[in-house]
Amino acid sequence: MVLWILTFLAALLGLASLFSGLEISKFFNSKTKKERESARKCVFLLHEYQETLEAGLVPRKEQWDALAEIGAPWGDLAHESISKLRAQGGAILPTLRRIRALAENHLTRIQESKAKASQAFAQALICAALAPLFGIFLYGLVPGIAERSLIWFLVCSLATLWTLIGTLWLISIAEDARWGGLSGEQRNWILGAQCAGERFLAVVRAGTPPDLAWVQAGEFLRSHCPDLLEQWGSSIWKSEEGQPVQKNALAQVIAETGTHLRRCIQSSVMDGKPCTERVENALQALRSEVRTRIEQELSMLATRALKPLFLCVAPPILGLLASGLFLGAADAFRL
């Protein structure tokens, strides 16, 4: 019995080591947690500034500088945008409200997607422990297995390895669904696109021409999301040839949003009309599309999770049962 407990612990340690070397471990490491904490700090500080300004007061310099201490990208977006507006004498409250709403929406999206995908992650953890526990159960229940401990240990090890593959597969499917099917290097596009749009609007409100404001928004993307900058282009007049976008609906939507924004700005520059309203509508449409795509992926998660369960979890469990019965029958008939 002690041997099986040690085997189970070794399987869990092996699973943890596999997670640490795979891209899906981003869900378990501190990166996502730090991003959520920085978004919460941003919401808290911007809410405090908004109430102070609406009360007819002006925050102290130390309060403004506190924004710079928030982690990326929220600290850079809020601090640089508000500093630009303060230096040029622009209206601060509209930018405060929009960045705060963006941070709140980002937190809500993360929490909702995590809650909807929690069942799949729980299934993955159960699958990882199912083979060792079932092996221990059969070891104590079926007579004759104890006499062939080495054979049973090898069978349980193979079954555990097989279920671990299914566990990794299931977690990968759940993680992809939480991000609308985006690959690992494209997942920061969701936040990067919206932050770049808010950066553009803040610079325009500070009095910068729209074409130059797009360049400054591109510099923000270059620092935080360079892959998306290759798709959007650093100039409204000339698009850069980036890598082809993978066949993913959400990635296509985000890439096409950049093209739509550039066309809106081009039209505004040539007509001499403001472009802020059209850009705001485009960003709102992008936010709605992101939510819709993620909800669609999460709604299909339960169906997609059946594949690793049937291919990588059920066969090793049935194999353990058949092996246990065979060893028990072999002992009964002295084979």
C-alpha atoms as one frame of an Amber mdcrd trajectory, in Angstrom:
protein
   0.000   0.000   0.000   2.866   2.355   0.772   4.282   1.619  -2.669   1.062
   2.694  -4.352   0.878   5.900  -2.330   4.422   6.741  -3.361   3.495   5.961
  -6.962   0.555   8.339  -6.772   2.694  11.130  -5.329   5.332  10.556  -8.005
   2.622  10.821 -10.670   1.486  14.176  -9.289   5.068  15.444  -9.194   5.575
  14.301 -12.772   2.400  16.109 -13.807   3.643  19.306 -12.155   6.989  19.043
 -13.930   5.218  18.584 -17.258   3.106  21.674 -16.585   6.207  23.740 -15.868
   7.631  22.979 -19.296   4.478  23.505 -21.323   2.774  26.624 -22.576  -0.467
  25.763 -20.804   1.247  26.318 -17.483   0.568  30.004 -18.021  -2.779  29.396
 -16.366  -1.078  28.173 -13.215   1.850  30.579 -12.931   1.821  34.045 -11.444
   1.698  35.963 -14.726  -2.080  35.896 -15.015  -2.434  36.640 -11.333  -0.147
  39.673 -11.581  -2.121  40.930 -14.554  -5.360  40.688 -12.579  -3.832  42.448
  -9.599  -2.534  45.303 -11.746  -5.988  45.669 -13.346  -7.612  45.827  -9.898
  -5.148  48.483  -8.773  -5.825  50.449 -11.927  -9.599  50.326 -11.337  -9.167
  51.404  -7.707  -6.859  54.331  -8.477  -8.861  55.586 -11.456 -12.070  55.406
  -9.420 -10.382  57.450  -6.693  -9.153  60.040  -9.231 -12.569  60.226 -10.865
 -14.349  60.921  -7.574 -11.730  63.513  -6.636 -12.064  65.375  -9.940 -15.856
  65.209  -9.922 -15.791  66.736  -6.441 -13.901  69.747  -7.812 -10.524  68.784
  -6.353  -7.210  67.950  -7.988  -5.190  64.845  -6.989  -1.713  65.462  -5.672
   1.351  64.731  -7.782   2.137  61.675  -5.629  -1.301  60.286  -6.461  -0.764
  60.727 -10.197   2.670  59.097  -9.980   1.145  56.044  -8.285  -0.212  54.997
 -11.690   3.323  54.428 -12.968   3.873  51.756 -10.299   1.062  49.555 -11.643
   2.239  46.610 -13.684   2.156  46.593 -17.485   0.193  47.315 -19.527  -2.190
  49.192 -17.253   0.435  51.383 -15.621   1.926  52.479 -18.931  -1.465  53.063
 -20.537  -3.013  55.060 -17.699   0.051  57.014 -16.596   1.295  57.979 -20.061
  -2.182  58.865 -21.343  -3.106  61.003 -18.342   0.313  62.649 -18.249  -0.102
  63.591 -21.912  -3.532  65.075 -21.247  -2.329  67.018 -18.192   0.616  68.446
 -20.112  -1.592  69.570 -23.019  -4.524  70.743 -20.892  -6.909  68.152 -22.295
 -10.007  66.678 -20.642  -8.963  63.920 -18.250 -12.299  62.518 -17.085 -13.333
  60.892 -20.412 -10.041  59.001 -20.594 -10.268  58.036 -16.912 -13.735  56.590
 -17.425 -12.801  54.661 -20.570  -9.610  53.114 -19.156 -11.421  52.211 -15.937
 -14.267  50.609 -17.933 -11.726  48.667 -19.982 -10.001  47.343 -16.857 -13.329
  46.360 -15.282 -14.400  44.601 -18.477 -11.079  42.755 -18.623 -11.448  41.529
 -15.038 -15.035  40.450 -15.648 -14.061  38.534 -18.773 -11.245  36.681 -16.992
 -13.469  35.750 -14.038 -16.365  34.586 -16.207 -14.183  32.489 -18.508 -12.382
  30.963 -15.533 -15.676  30.035 -13.879 -17.086  28.483 -17.061 -13.905  26.482
 -17.677 -13.494  25.360 -14.063 -15.424  22.120 -14.662 -12.961  21.071 -17.368
  -9.973  21.812 -15.110 -11.591  19.825 -12.289 -12.109  16.919 -14.676  -8.451
  17.115 -15.653  -7.292  16.860 -12.039  -9.644  13.924 -11.428  -8.335  12.183
 -14.539  -4.758  12.595 -13.305  -5.593  10.839 -10.041  -8.021   8.261 -11.398
  -5.580   5.611 -12.630  -3.376   5.489  -9.470  -6.412   5.421  -7.175  -8.147
   2.752  -9.218  -4.935   0.719  -9.235  -4.716   0.931  -5.428  -8.377  -0.069
  -5.164  -7.909  -3.143  -7.345  -4.686  -4.043  -5.537  -6.571  -4.361  -2.257
  -9.731  -5.870  -3.729  -8.645  -8.497  -6.260  -6.747 -11.488  -4.834  -3.692
 -12.550  -6.738  -2.450  -9.073  -7.696  -0.236  -8.825  -4.607   1.694 -11.894
  -5.769   2.489 -10.124  -9.050   3.284  -6.653  -7.703   5.940  -5.848 -10.284
   3.640  -6.617 -13.204   0.833  -4.603 -11.604   3.198  -1.692 -10.963   4.184
  -1.593 -14.655   0.546  -1.785 -15.748  -0.455   1.035 -13.392   2.489   3.155
 -14.524   1.473   2.767 -18.159  -2.154   3.587 -17.343  -1.107   6.634 -15.311
   1.086   7.911 -18.139  -1.796   7.472 -20.559  -4.218   9.401 -18.324  -1.632
  12.164 -17.844  -1.594  12.639 -21.601  -5.368  12.998 -21.511  -5.086  15.435
 -18.604  -2.688  17.667 -20.515  -4.887  17.469 -23.587  -7.992  18.411 -21.602
  -6.290  21.357 -19.900  -5.007  22.582 -23.257  -8.535  22.479 -24.704  -9.951
  24.359 -21.698  -7.211  26.984 -21.819  -7.768  27.578 -25.529 -11.499  27.981
 -24.936 -10.873  30.604 -22.228  -9.046  32.707 -24.831 -11.445  32.211 -27.715
  -9.215  29.659 -29.447  -6.224  32.014 -29.721  -2.766  30.470 -29.658  -0.349
  31.283 -26.852   1.482  34.089 -28.663  -1.807  35.722 -29.756  -3.586  35.817
 -26.408  -2.250  39.249 -25.528  -3.879  40.598 -28.712  -7.231  40.911 -26.929
  -5.963  43.351 -24.337  -3.280  44.898 -26.548  -5.774  45.919 -29.249  -8.101
  47.624 -26.793  -5.275  49.336 -24.900  -3.822  50.654 -28.157  -7.229  52.026
 -29.106  -7.584  53.801 -25.767  -4.056  55.133 -26.115  -4.950  56.556 -29.525
  -8.094  58.246 -28.184  -6.196  59.803 -25.270  -3.500  61.209 -27.557  -6.131
  62.630 -29.920  -7.905  64.316 -27.009  -4.586  65.879 -26.075  -4.577  67.701
 -29.416  -2.352  65.427 -31.499  -3.378  64.901 -35.151  -4.950  61.463 -35.735
  -2.176  60.197 -38.038   0.504  61.050 -35.476  -1.659  59.681 -32.676  -1.758
  56.338 -34.519   2.026  56.326 -34.592   2.138  56.812 -30.800  -0.408  54.039
 -30.339   1.864  51.893 -32.495   4.773  52.629 -30.175   2.633  51.367 -27.289
   1.952  48.163 -29.229   5.630  47.811 -30.073   6.416  47.689 -26.347   3.597
  45.389 -25.240   2.299  43.497 -28.290   4.726  43.643 -31.250   3.041  40.781
 -33.117  -0.196  42.743 -33.311   1.674  45.819 -34.558   2.837  43.754 -37.543
  -0.815  43.126 -38.386  -2.097  46.644 -37.726   0.791  48.659 -39.147   2.592
  51.607 -37.567   1.221  54.135 -40.078  -2.311  54.795 -41.287  -1.062  55.221
 -44.856   1.132  52.148 -45.165   0.384  48.736 -43.667   3.275  46.468 -42.770
   3.392  42.933 -44.097   3.141  40.795 -40.980   2.976  37.056 -40.583  -0.220
  35.474 -41.931  -2.861  35.149 -39.242  -3.709  31.606 -38.256  -7.144  30.307
 -39.185  -8.840  31.522 -36.051 -11.990  33.612 -36.107 -11.063  35.820 -33.165
  -7.536  36.468 -34.459  -9.005  37.468 -37.814 -11.431  39.850 -36.108  -8.667
  41.549 -34.123  -6.429  41.873 -37.194  -9.284  43.281 -39.280 -10.120  45.773
 -36.524  -6.755  47.435 -37.100  -7.531  47.769 -40.811 -10.951  49.243 -40.001
  -9.432  51.748 -37.562  -6.834  52.877 -40.106  -9.550  53.439 -42.703 -11.593
  55.468 -40.222  -8.587  57.639 -39.444  -7.719  58.039 -43.133 -11.254  59.167
 -43.860 -11.147  61.573 -40.932  -7.866  63.116 -42.041  -9.062  63.595 -45.624
 -12.515  64.911 -44.649 -11.284  67.026 -41.747 -13.878  65.516 -39.390 -13.296
  64.077 -35.890 -12.671  60.331 -35.769 -13.053  59.690 -32.029 -16.666  58.588
 -32.240 -15.999  56.103 -35.029 -12.964  54.727 -33.205 -14.977  54.363 -29.997
 -17.691  52.471 -31.880 -15.076  50.195 -33.461 -13.538  49.410 -30.065 -16.982
  48.694 -28.602 -17.726  46.356 -31.501 -14.393  44.599 -30.916 -15.183  44.157
 -27.222 -18.581  42.649 -28.035 -17.075  40.349 -30.655 -14.411  39.112 -28.234
 -17.054  38.273 -25.642 -19.186  36.485 -28.229 -16.305  34.395 -29.578 -15.147
  33.367 -26.106 -18.683  32.385 -25.095 -18.984  30.271 -28.243 -15.730  28.456
 -27.486 -16.731  27.866 -23.864 -20.151  26.572 -24.891 -18.453  23.878 -27.015
 -15.938  22.986 -24.300 -18.070  20.216 -22.772 -18.367  18.478 -26.158 -14.686
  18.859 -27.027 -13.669  17.502 -23.618 -15.234  14.140 -24.494 -12.458  13.342
 -26.976  -9.571  13.166 -24.453 -11.862  11.413 -21.963 -12.758   8.662 -24.431
  -9.305   8.321 -25.988  -6.943   8.838 -23.044  -8.903   8.154 -19.841 -11.458
   5.411 -20.477  -9.050   2.965 -22.242  -6.426   2.871 -19.442  -9.117   2.490
 -16.759 -10.717  -0.376 -18.657  -7.254  -1.798 -19.255  -6.542  -1.709 -15.511
  -9.798  -3.516 -14.820  -9.099  -6.179 -17.440  -5.514  -6.629 -16.199  -6.689
  -6.964 -12.598  -9.312  -9.552 -13.520  -6.781 -11.464 -15.605  -4.244 -11.550
 -12.772  -6.948 -12.612 -10.346  -8.109 -15.393 -12.676  -4.504 -16.464 -13.258
  -4.006 -16.797  -9.523  -7.275 -18.693  -9.109  -6.404 -21.203 -11.799  -2.664
 -21.112 -10.962  -1.628 -20.115 -14.439
